[in-house]
Amino acid sequence: MNLGMTWPADPHRSLLGRPVELAIAAFIRMSRAGNEMMPRQGFFATADGAITDHGLGTFPKTRFLVKIRDSLLGFCGAVLTIFILPAMNASTKIAVLSAFLASAISANAAIINLDLLGKAGVGLLAGNENAVITGTPGSGGEIGAGIFFNDITLQLTINVGWGSGNGFLNLTSNANNSHIHGPTASGGAASFTQDAVVLFNLPRVSDSLSNGSIATTVTLTPTQATELLAGRYYINVHTITNGGGEIRGNIVPEPSSIAFLSLGVLGLIRRRR
């Protein structure tokens, strides 16, 4: 069975080498197939209708699988780095690392998955706003395919919703504005307490306080892409009751398992010097 990877002949390689090779290659092949064939929409048809995310709402099916894939990919990278590579000679190490990294990068090519986060937690939350909220606020978060960025086309795709119809809390009133604001003065957690000007208007599929949503794509400039990935942009949904914004979430990249693997590889290189 051709799994898309070649392991050079080496009499000194670890006895665990072949099983790990097969596991990594099969998993990466599964990841590629999942990226190409799986519909990027909908939810798991569980007993309660969907997977819940920290009690804040529904968790998109494909994003759940992507998180599993990335976690397993990071685990495979750690096993490779800690247990397998030390038993190989230099030429085999280079060949195996090249095959693994090339396949892993291919499985995640161009698409960077993003999350919503703020000082109050994950999602579009009233507690992430820096102004005082009037009334009992609602909540929202990612739905469907979620939020992701294509670093080749520089297109940012946003799928978010709010209200009980999407598994969240109802807003105080219908939404009347929704934007991406940025860039904040700082990146990272410091940006959670910072406000910025409107950068992009986000057209809404529905303004409904109980079943509202946004599904749109915007194209960034290279500078804007850098600011986005530094965590300097946030989504703000305004309502009739809370004109300054009722729910907010800063757009932040999901942790990368490939970066974790790269750190391990760099550690090995340093130890050999």
N, C-alpha and C positions, 0 to 999 in steps of 0.2 A: 504494500500500500504506500503510495507516494504522498507524504504529508507536507511536501514543500520545503524540506530542510535536508541538508547533507551533513553528516558527521564524519570528519576525516578519520581514516584508520590510525589508531594509536594504541599500541600494546600496553601503554602505561595509564590509560584513562581509567577513571574510577568505575567500579562495578555498577554504581548507581547511574552512570552516565547515560546508557541507552534508555532505561525507563524514563528518566527525567526528560531526555530529548523527545521521546514519543509524546509524553504528557504535554510538554510545552508546545510542540508543533501542532498537536491535535487541538489544543485549546486556542491557539492563535488562528488556526483554520476555522474553528467554530466562531471566533470573534469576527473574522472577515465575512463569513456567511451571514452572521447576524446583522452586521452593518449594512450589507447589500440587500438582504431579502426581507428582514423583519419590518412590518409596518411600524413607523414611528408615531403611533397614536394609540389612544385608548388606554384602558386599565386592565389589570388582572380581574377576572370574573370570580372573585373570592366570595365567601358567604356574606361579607358585609359590603360587597360591591367594589372594593378597591383596597389597595395597601395604604395604610395610613402613615403619615410622616410626622413624628413627634406630636401627634394629636392636632396638627395644624391643618391637615387636609389630605388630599389624595396624592399618591406617589405614582408618577407615570411609569407604565410597564417597561418601556425600553430603557428609561433612565435607571430603573432598578437593576435590569440586566447589565447595563453598562457599568454600574458600580460594582457588581459582582465580578464582571470581567476584569475591571481595572485592579480590584483587590487581589484576584487570583494571579494576574499578570505580575503584580508587585511581589507576591509570595514566590512565584516561580523565579523571578529575578533574584530574590534574596537567597533562595536555595542554590541557584546557579552560582551566585557570587561567593557564598560562604562555604558550601560543601563540595561543589563539583569542580570549580575552576582550579583550586589549589592542587588537585591531583593530576592536572593536565600539564603537558609541556607547552611552551610558548606559542608554537604554531597552531596547536589545537585550540588554545584559549582564544586566539585572535579569530579563528574561523567560527567558533561557537558563538562568541560575543557578536560578531558581525551578523550572523544568521539570526540570532535572537533579536537584536536591536532593529535590524531591517524589517523583520516580520512584525515586531511590536509597533514600530512607527507606522507601518503600512496599515495595521489594524485600526489605528487612531488618526489616519492621515487627514490633515487639514482641519478637522472638527475639534473644537475646544468646548467642552461642556461647562456651563456656568451655573452658579447658584445665586440665590437671593439671601442676603444676610444683613444684620444690623445689630444695634446695641441691645435690642430686646429678643433677638433670636433669628431663626430661619424663616424666610418667607416675606410677604408683604404684610407688615404689622403696624398698628397704630403706635406701638411703643418705639418703633424705629424713627418716628417723626421727631423733629426737634421743637415743634410748637405744641401748645396745649390743645387737646382734642375736645370738641364739644359733643356731648351725648355718649352713648355706648357704641364704640367703634366696631367695625368689622375686621375681617382679615382676608388674606388671599395668598396666592403663591403660584408656582408653576403647574401647568396642566398639559396634557398631551405630550408633545415632543419636548416641552420645556424651553429652556433658553440655551442657545449654542451659537458659536462664532466660527465662521470659516476663515481661517487665516490666509487662504489663497485669494478668495474673491472679496474678502473684507466685509462680508455680509453678516450682520447680527440678526438672528431670528428669535423672536419673543413670542411665547405662548403662556399667558398668565390669566388667572381668573380670580374671582372673589365671590363671596356669598354662599349660602347653603346649597345652592344648585351645583356648586363645584366642590363641595365638601369643606367649606370654610364658614366664617361667621358673616352675617349680613351687615352691610354698611349702614350708616345712619340715614342715608338718602342716596338717590341715584348719582352715579359718577357724571361729572360734567367736563372734566379735563384729565388728561393722562400724558405724562411726559417722561423722557430720559433727561435728567439733569446732570450737568458736569461741565468741566472737570472740577472736582473738589480740590482744595489746596493741597491736601495730602492723600496718600494712598493707604491701603490697609485699614486697620481698626480705627485709626485717627479720623478717617473720612466719615465714619458713622455719625459723628456729631457736627459735621460740616454741611452747609447748604451751598448750592451752586445754581447757576442760571439754567434756563431751559435750553437743551441742546437739540432734541428731536421731539416732535409731537407724535404721540402714539394713538392712532385711530382705534376706536373700540368696536368690537363686534356687537356688544350690547352694553348699554349704560346701567342696566338693572342692578339695584342694590343687592338683590338676592341671587343673581345668576349672570353677572357681568363678566366680560372677558376681552382680552386683547390678543390678536393673532396677526403679527406683521413682521416685516423684514426691513431693516435700514442698512444702508451701505456707508461704511466709515472711511475716513482718510487714514493713511498710515499713522499719522500723529494721534488720531482719535483711537485707533486700534491699540496703540501703546498705552494710552490713558485708560482704556477699558480694562486691559489685562492687569493694570496696576491697581484696579479696584477703585477708580476715581469717578465712576458713574453710578447713578441710582435711578430706580423707577419710582415715580410718585403718582398716586392716583388721588385726584381731587374730587370732592363731592359738593353738593349744593350746601350741605350743613357745614362742611369743613373745606372752605375754599382754598386754604393754603396747603391742603393735602391731608388725607385721612389715613392712608396706608403707604408704607415706603419699604423698599428693600434695596440695599446696595448690590450691584452686580459684581460677583467675585468668581474667579476660576475655581473649578473643582481641583482637589489635590491630584497630582499626576503620579501614577505608578512608574512611569518611564523615568521621571526625575529621580525617584527613589532608587531605581536600578542604576542609573548613571552615577549617583553618589557612591554606591557600592563599588562600581567599577573603578571610579577615580581613587577610592580608598585602596584598592588592590594595586593600582599603578604606583601610588605614593609609597606603599610598603616595599615595592620592588626596587625603589631607587636607593 
